[in-house]
Amino acid sequence: IGVLAGIALVAVLFWPAGSSQKVKTMYEEAKALYEAKDYNGAIEKYNLALQEAEKRFVKTEVIDKDFKTLAKFQIAICYSKLAEEGDVANYDKALQIIEEIYPTATVRKHQEGIVYLWGHILFKQEKYEESEPKFKELIEKFPNSTSVENSWYAIGRLNFQLQKYEESRKAYKAVLDNFPNSEFKDDAQHLIAQSYLLEENYDQAFAEFDRLNTEEYKNYPDLQAEASYKAGYCLKQLGRDDEAIARYNTFVTQYSGSDYVTAAYFDLGSIYAKQKDYDNARLNYELAIQNTKDMGLRAEIQNEIGRKYYEEEDYQNAIVAYQKLLDPEQNPENLHLLEAKVGISDSYFKLQNWPETITWYQRLINEHPGETAYIPYATFQVGEAYYQQKDYENSLAWYQKVLDNYPEEDIAPH
């Protein structure tokens, strides 16, 4: 026994002694490196401090009651920051540390920080179902935490991403009700409105977008511009056309530089087309096109104009609109040519102009032979047009082409 005691005494005497001051200095240096955004340097320094803290005679209570947990928590934060800078693999390193230290963490402030960081990292990894319980744990266990506001906002965002809009709205409402001066206030109100819009609940969406058009949100002009447009859009979807027209006209005057102005003019055009007010329809459609220099967007708008006229059964104006897409000066990128030719062909068919119907469907077949989704249909329509002209010989020949070339198509039995 005496020999063993002697060996133990020698081990203690020769075990390297540490320095409490050295640990404190390293810890402070690590914090400074973190503030300087040198996260790798901070991690290295925190690890050195932890190594020094393991040596005998070192007392770390002067730094923190549970220094080991604190230092490792700070390392996890550093890994999270490195992940945000681009190397997302560092999120897993942070989570590994969090899962190690949380079960044994005893200091309440540490527990609070660890839980929030846990939820934050899972959110960043888009593991929304796993992150929500962490944010809720923080709210329940640490109701006075400065991270409660962020947690509610994160719950709102993750549920919005999951398309669980009712849960999303509850969380955003918690932000608005409990934190009236929140930095997330504008975003929370906007996403409440947007969630109703995505659900096609236009009545409620209109009311929520209108809340943004108040003095309370005057410091967010871009958001107010979007809300003003979308309030008008909701009225349009509700069929409250005259109110929508008034809203859109106010919007394009008040927010003439907004990215939504083009859409507002287009919507005005579609409302007027529906009302058979073709002068105002043409004027606003033209303003929509003039308001953008993006040739691709111009072509898309022109195609939509043709479609809108077709839906309103105004086939003559649909033809005029679609013809503009075939003009290389107006559509230099040759976009939506196929849709235009289909629209023109179908419009002539609706107008019972059989010679033009035949000409345009044949042009479609000849100029777009690879468009297998349209060719069988166009071939059948040529047969129909000949049939309507009582040219049964040509009609039969075109019907036979459908049977011979496209026997598996749904149109063949007709």
C-alpha positions as CSV (number, residue, x, y, z in Angstrom):
1,I,0.0,0.0,0.0
2,G,2.8,2.3,0.9
3,V,4.4,1.7,-2.5
4,L,1.1,2.5,-4.3
5,A,0.7,5.7,-2.3
6,G,4.2,6.7,-3.3
7,I,3.5,6.1,-6.9
8,A,0.3,8.2,-6.7
9,L,2.1,11.0,-5.0
10,V,4.8,11.0,-7.6
11,A,2.2,11.1,-10.4
12,V,0.5,14.1,-8.8
13,L,3.8,15.9,-8.3
14,F,4.9,15.4,-11.9
15,W,1.4,16.0,-13.5
16,P,1.8,19.4,-15.2
17,A,0.1,22.2,-13.3
18,G,-2.0,24.7,-15.2
19,S,-2.7,28.4,-14.8
20,S,-6.2,29.8,-14.2
21,Q,-5.0,33.2,-15.5
22,K,-3.7,31.6,-18.7
23,V,-7.1,29.9,-19.3
24,K,-8.8,33.3,-18.7
25,T,-6.4,35.0,-21.1
26,M,-6.9,32.3,-23.8
27,Y,-10.7,32.6,-23.4
28,E,-10.6,36.4,-23.8
29,E,-8.4,36.0,-26.9
30,A,-10.8,33.5,-28.3
31,K,-13.7,36.0,-27.8
32,A,-11.7,38.7,-29.5
33,L,-10.9,36.5,-32.5
34,Y,-14.7,35.7,-32.7
35,E,-15.5,39.4,-32.7
36,A,-13.0,39.8,-35.5
37,K,-14.8,37.0,-37.4
38,D,-11.7,34.8,-37.3
39,Y,-13.8,31.8,-36.4
40,N,-11.1,29.2,-37.1
41,G,-8.7,31.1,-34.9
42,A,-11.3,31.4,-32.2
43,I,-12.0,27.6,-32.3
44,E,-8.3,26.9,-31.9
45,K,-7.9,29.3,-29.0
46,Y,-11.0,27.9,-27.2
47,N,-9.6,24.4,-27.6
48,L,-6.3,25.5,-26.1
49,A,-8.2,27.1,-23.2
50,L,-10.1,23.8,-22.6
51,Q,-6.8,21.8,-22.6
52,E,-5.3,24.2,-20.1
53,A,-8.4,24.0,-18.0
54,E,-7.8,20.2,-17.6
55,K,-4.5,20.7,-15.8
56,R,-4.3,20.5,-12.0
57,F,-4.8,23.5,-9.7
58,V,-6.7,25.3,-12.5
59,K,-9.9,27.0,-11.2
60,T,-12.2,28.1,-14.0
61,E,-15.1,29.1,-11.8
62,V,-13.9,32.7,-12.0
63,I,-14.7,32.6,-15.7
64,D,-17.9,30.6,-15.6
65,K,-19.5,28.1,-13.3
66,D,-19.5,25.5,-16.1
67,F,-16.5,26.6,-18.2
68,K,-16.2,23.4,-20.1
69,T,-19.8,23.7,-21.4
70,L,-19.5,27.4,-22.1
71,A,-16.3,27.0,-24.2
72,K,-17.7,24.1,-26.2
73,F,-20.9,26.1,-26.8
74,Q,-18.8,29.0,-28.1
75,I,-16.9,26.5,-30.4
76,A,-20.3,25.3,-31.7
77,I,-21.3,28.9,-32.4
78,C,-18.0,29.4,-34.4
79,Y,-18.8,26.3,-36.5
80,S,-22.2,27.6,-37.2
81,K,-20.7,30.9,-38.3
82,L,-18.3,29.1,-40.6
83,A,-21.2,27.2,-42.1
84,E,-23.0,30.5,-42.8
85,E,-19.9,31.6,-44.7
86,G,-20.2,28.8,-47.1
87,D,-18.9,25.4,-45.8
88,V,-22.2,23.9,-44.6
89,A,-20.5,20.8,-43.4
90,N,-19.6,22.8,-40.3
91,Y,-23.3,22.7,-39.2
92,D,-22.9,19.0,-38.5
93,K,-19.8,19.7,-36.4
94,A,-21.7,22.3,-34.4
95,L,-24.6,19.8,-33.9
96,Q,-22.2,17.1,-32.7
97,I,-21.0,19.4,-30.0
98,I,-24.5,20.6,-29.1
99,E,-25.7,17.0,-28.7
100,E,-22.7,16.3,-26.5
101,I,-23.0,19.2,-24.1
102,Y,-26.7,19.7,-23.8
103,P,-27.5,16.7,-21.6
104,T,-25.0,17.7,-18.9
105,A,-25.4,21.5,-19.1
106,T,-26.4,22.9,-15.7
107,V,-26.2,26.7,-16.1
108,R,-29.6,28.0,-17.3
109,K,-28.1,30.6,-19.6
110,H,-26.1,27.9,-21.3
111,Q,-29.1,25.7,-21.8
112,E,-31.0,28.6,-23.3
113,G,-28.3,29.4,-25.8
114,I,-27.7,25.8,-26.7
115,V,-31.4,25.1,-27.4
116,Y,-31.7,28.2,-29.6
117,L,-28.6,27.5,-31.6
118,W,-29.8,23.9,-32.0
119,G,-33.1,25.1,-33.5
120,H,-31.3,27.7,-35.6
121,I,-28.9,25.2,-37.2
122,L,-31.6,22.7,-38.0
123,F,-33.6,25.6,-39.6
124,K,-30.6,26.5,-41.7
125,Q,-30.3,22.9,-42.8
126,E,-34.0,23.0,-43.8
127,K,-34.8,20.3,-41.2
128,Y,-38.0,22.2,-40.3
129,E,-39.8,19.4,-38.5
130,E,-36.8,19.0,-36.2
131,S,-36.1,22.6,-35.7
132,E,-39.6,23.7,-34.6
133,P,-39.6,21.6,-31.3
134,K,-36.3,23.3,-30.3
135,F,-37.7,26.8,-30.8
136,K,-40.9,25.8,-28.9
137,E,-38.7,24.4,-26.1
138,L,-36.9,27.7,-25.8
139,I,-40.2,29.6,-25.7
140,E,-41.7,27.3,-23.0
141,K,-38.6,26.9,-20.8
142,F,-37.1,30.4,-21.2
143,P,-40.1,32.8,-21.6
144,N,-38.0,35.8,-20.7
145,S,-35.2,35.0,-23.2
146,T,-34.2,37.6,-25.7
147,S,-34.4,34.8,-28.3
148,V,-38.2,34.3,-27.9
149,E,-39.0,36.9,-30.6
150,N,-36.6,35.2,-33.0
151,S,-38.0,31.8,-32.2
152,W,-41.6,32.8,-32.9
153,Y,-40.4,34.4,-36.2
154,A,-38.5,31.2,-37.1
155,I,-41.6,29.1,-36.4
156,G,-43.6,31.3,-38.7
157,R,-41.0,31.0,-41.4
158,L,-40.5,27.2,-41.2
159,N,-44.3,26.6,-41.2
160,F,-44.6,29.0,-44.2
161,Q,-42.0,26.9,-46.0
162,L,-43.9,23.7,-45.1
163,Q,-47.1,25.4,-46.4
164,K,-48.7,25.0,-43.0
165,Y,-50.1,28.5,-43.3
166,E,-52.4,28.5,-40.3
167,E,-49.5,27.5,-38.0
168,S,-47.4,30.1,-39.7
169,R,-49.9,32.8,-39.1
170,K,-50.2,31.9,-35.4
171,A,-46.5,32.4,-35.0
172,Y,-46.3,35.6,-36.9
173,K,-49.2,36.9,-34.9
174,A,-47.3,36.1,-31.7
175,V,-44.5,38.3,-33.0
176,L,-46.9,41.2,-33.8
177,D,-48.8,40.9,-30.5
178,N,-45.9,40.4,-28.1
179,F,-43.2,42.5,-29.8
180,P,-44.8,45.6,-31.3
181,N,-41.4,47.1,-32.1
182,S,-40.0,43.9,-33.6
183,E,-37.6,44.2,-36.5
184,F,-39.7,41.4,-38.0
185,K,-42.9,43.3,-37.8
186,D,-43.1,44.2,-41.5
187,D,-42.1,40.8,-42.7
188,A,-44.6,39.0,-40.3
189,Q,-47.5,41.1,-41.5
190,H,-46.5,40.7,-45.1
191,L,-46.3,36.9,-44.8
192,I,-49.6,36.7,-43.0
193,A,-51.2,38.4,-46.0
194,Q,-49.2,36.4,-48.5
195,S,-50.2,33.1,-46.9
196,Y,-53.9,34.0,-47.4
197,L,-53.2,34.9,-51.0
198,L,-51.5,31.5,-51.5
199,E,-54.6,29.8,-50.1
200,E,-56.7,31.9,-52.5
201,N,-58.6,33.4,-49.5
202,Y,-58.8,36.7,-51.3
203,D,-61.1,38.4,-48.8
204,Q,-58.7,37.9,-45.9
205,A,-55.6,38.5,-48.1
206,F,-57.1,41.9,-49.1
207,A,-57.7,42.9,-45.5
208,E,-54.2,41.9,-44.5
209,F,-52.4,43.6,-47.4
210,D,-54.4,46.7,-46.7
211,R,-53.0,46.7,-43.1
212,L,-49.6,47.3,-44.7
213,N,-50.9,50.4,-46.4
214,T,-51.2,52.4,-43.2
215,E,-49.2,54.9,-41.3
216,E,-47.8,52.1,-39.1
217,Y,-45.8,50.7,-42.0
218,K,-44.8,54.0,-43.7
219,N,-41.1,53.3,-43.3
220,Y,-41.4,50.3,-45.7
221,P,-42.2,51.9,-49.0
222,D,-41.2,48.9,-51.1
223,L,-43.4,46.7,-49.0
224,Q,-46.3,49.1,-49.2
225,A,-46.0,49.2,-53.0
226,E,-46.2,45.4,-53.2
227,A,-49.1,45.4,-50.7
228,S,-50.9,48.1,-52.7
229,Y,-50.7,46.0,-55.9
230,K,-51.7,42.8,-54.3
231,A,-54.7,44.4,-52.6
232,G,-55.8,45.4,-56.1
233,Y,-55.1,41.9,-57.4
234,C,-57.3,40.4,-54.6
235,L,-60.2,42.7,-55.6
236,K,-59.8,41.6,-59.2
237,Q,-59.9,37.9,-58.1
238,L,-63.0,38.6,-56.1
239,G,-64.7,40.1,-59.2
240,R,-64.9,43.6,-57.6
241,D,-63.7,45.0,-60.8
242,D,-64.5,48.7,-60.4
243,E,-62.7,48.7,-57.0
244,A,-59.8,46.9,-58.5
245,I,-59.5,49.4,-61.3
246,A,-59.5,52.3,-58.8
247,R,-56.8,50.6,-56.7
248,Y,-54.6,49.8,-59.7
249,N,-54.9,53.3,-61.0
250,T,-53.9,54.7,-57.6
251,F,-51.0,52.2,-57.4
252,V,-49.5,53.0,-60.8
253,T,-49.7,56.8,-60.0
254,Q,-48.3,56.5,-56.4
255,Y,-45.6,53.8,-57.1
256,S,-44.7,54.5,-60.7
257,G,-41.2,53.0,-60.2
258,S,-42.4,49.7,-58.7
259,D,-41.6,46.4,-60.3
260,Y,-45.4,45.6,-60.1
261,V,-46.5,48.4,-62.4
262,T,-46.2,46.2,-65.5
263,A,-48.4,43.6,-63.8
264,A,-50.9,46.2,-62.7
265,Y,-51.3,47.5,-66.3
266,F,-51.7,44.0,-67.5
267,D,-54.4,43.3,-64.9
268,L,-56.2,46.5,-65.9
269,G,-56.2,45.4,-69.5
270,S,-57.7,42.0,-68.6
271,I,-60.4,43.6,-66.5
272,Y,-61.3,46.0,-69.3
273,A,-61.3,43.1,-71.8
274,K,-63.7,41.2,-69.6
275,Q,-65.9,44.3,-69.5
276,K,-65.7,44.5,-73.4
277,D,-64.1,48.0,-73.0
278,Y,-61.6,47.3,-75.7
279,D,-60.1,50.8,-76.0
280,N,-59.1,50.8,-72.4
281,A,-58.0,47.1,-72.6
282,R,-55.7,47.9,-75.5
283,L,-54.4,51.0,-73.8
284,N,-53.4,49.2,-70.6
285,Y,-52.0,46.2,-72.4
286,E,-49.8,48.5,-74.4
287,L,-48.7,50.3,-71.3
288,A,-47.8,46.9,-69.7
289,I,-45.5,46.2,-72.7
290,Q,-44.0,49.7,-72.8
291,N,-43.2,49.5,-69.1
292,T,-40.6,46.8,-69.5
293,K,-37.5,46.6,-71.7
294,D,-37.3,42.9,-71.2
295,M,-38.1,41.4,-74.6
296,G,-38.8,38.0,-73.1
297,L,-41.3,39.5,-70.7
298,R,-42.9,41.6,-73.5
299,A,-43.4,38.4,-75.5
300,E,-44.9,36.7,-72.5
301,I,-47.3,39.6,-71.9
302,Q,-48.3,39.6,-75.6
303,N,-49.0,35.9,-75.4
304,E,-51.1,36.4,-72.3
305,I,-53.0,39.2,-74.1
306,G,-53.9,36.8,-76.9
307,R,-55.0,34.2,-74.3
308,K,-57.1,36.6,-72.4
309,Y,-59.0,37.7,-75.5
310,Y,-59.5,34.1,-76.5
311,E,-60.9,33.3,-73.0
312,E,-63.3,36.2,-73.4
313,E,-64.4,34.8,-76.7
314,D,-63.1,37.9,-78.5
315,Y,-61.4,35.8,-81.2
316,Q,-60.8,38.6,-83.7
317,N,-58.7,40.6,-81.1
318,A,-57.0,37.4,-80.0
319,I,-55.8,36.9,-83.6
320,V,-54.5,40.5,-83.7
321,A,-52.7,40.0,-80.4
322,Y,-51.1,36.7,-81.4
323,Q,-50.1,38.1,-84.8
324,K,-47.8,40.5,-83.1
325,L,-45.7,37.6,-81.7
326,L,-45.0,36.6,-85.3
327,D,-43.6,40.0,-86.1
328,P,-39.8,39.8,-85.7
329,E,-39.6,43.5,-84.9
330,Q,-41.9,43.1,-82.0
331,N,-40.7,39.7,-81.0
332,P,-37.0,39.5,-82.0
333,E,-36.3,36.5,-79.8
334,N,-39.0,34.5,-81.5
335,L,-40.6,33.5,-78.2
336,H,-44.1,31.9,-77.9
337,L,-44.4,31.3,-81.7
338,L,-46.0,27.9,-81.3
339,E,-48.6,29.2,-78.8
340,A,-49.3,32.1,-81.1
341,K,-50.0,29.9,-84.1
342,V,-52.2,27.6,-82.0
343,G,-54.1,30.6,-80.8
344,I,-54.6,32.0,-84.2
345,S,-55.6,28.6,-85.6
346,D,-58.1,28.0,-82.8
347,S,-59.5,31.5,-83.1
348,Y,-60.2,31.1,-86.8
349,F,-61.8,27.8,-86.0
350,K,-64.1,29.5,-83.4
351,L,-64.9,32.2,-86.0
352,Q,-65.8,29.4,-88.5
353,N,-63.4,30.9,-91.0
354,W,-62.6,27.6,-92.5
355,P,-60.1,28.6,-95.2
356,E,-58.0,30.5,-92.7
357,T,-58.4,27.7,-90.2
358,I,-57.0,25.2,-92.7
359,T,-54.2,27.5,-93.7
360,W,-53.0,28.2,-90.1
361,Y,-53.3,24.6,-88.8
362,Q,-51.3,23.4,-91.9
363,R,-48.7,26.1,-91.2
364,L,-48.5,24.9,-87.6
365,I,-48.0,21.3,-88.8
366,N,-45.4,22.3,-91.4
367,E,-43.4,24.7,-89.3
368,H,-43.4,22.7,-86.0
369,P,-43.3,19.0,-87.1
370,G,-41.6,18.0,-83.8
371,E,-44.4,19.3,-81.5
372,T,-46.1,15.9,-81.0
373,A,-48.4,17.4,-78.4
374,Y,-50.0,19.6,-81.0
375,I,-49.6,17.9,-84.4
376,P,-52.3,15.2,-84.0
377,Y,-54.8,17.8,-82.8
378,A,-53.9,20.2,-85.6
379,T,-54.3,17.4,-88.2
380,F,-57.7,16.5,-86.8
381,Q,-58.8,20.1,-86.9
382,V,-57.9,20.4,-90.6
383,G,-60.1,17.4,-91.2
384,E,-62.9,19.2,-89.2
385,A,-62.5,22.4,-91.2
386,Y,-62.8,20.5,-94.5
387,Y,-65.8,18.7,-93.1
388,Q,-67.5,22.0,-92.2
389,Q,-66.9,23.1,-95.8
390,K,-68.5,19.9,-97.0
391,D,-65.3,18.9,-98.7
392,Y,-65.6,15.3,-97.5
393,E,-62.9,13.9,-99.7
394,N,-60.2,16.1,-98.1
395,S,-61.8,15.7,-94.7
396,L,-61.6,11.9,-94.9
397,A,-57.9,12.2,-96.0
398,W,-57.0,14.2,-93.0
399,Y,-58.9,12.0,-90.6
400,Q,-57.1,9.1,-92.1
401,K,-53.8,10.8,-91.3
402,V,-54.7,10.9,-87.7
403,L,-55.6,7.1,-87.7
404,D,-52.5,6.2,-89.6
405,N,-49.9,8.4,-87.9
406,Y,-51.3,8.8,-84.4
407,P,-53.4,5.7,-83.6
408,E,-52.6,5.9,-79.9
409,E,-53.6,9.5,-79.4
410,D,-56.8,10.3,-77.5
411,I,-58.2,12.1,-80.5
412,A,-58.0,9.1,-82.8
413,P,-61.4,7.6,-81.7
414,H,-63.2,10.8,-82.8
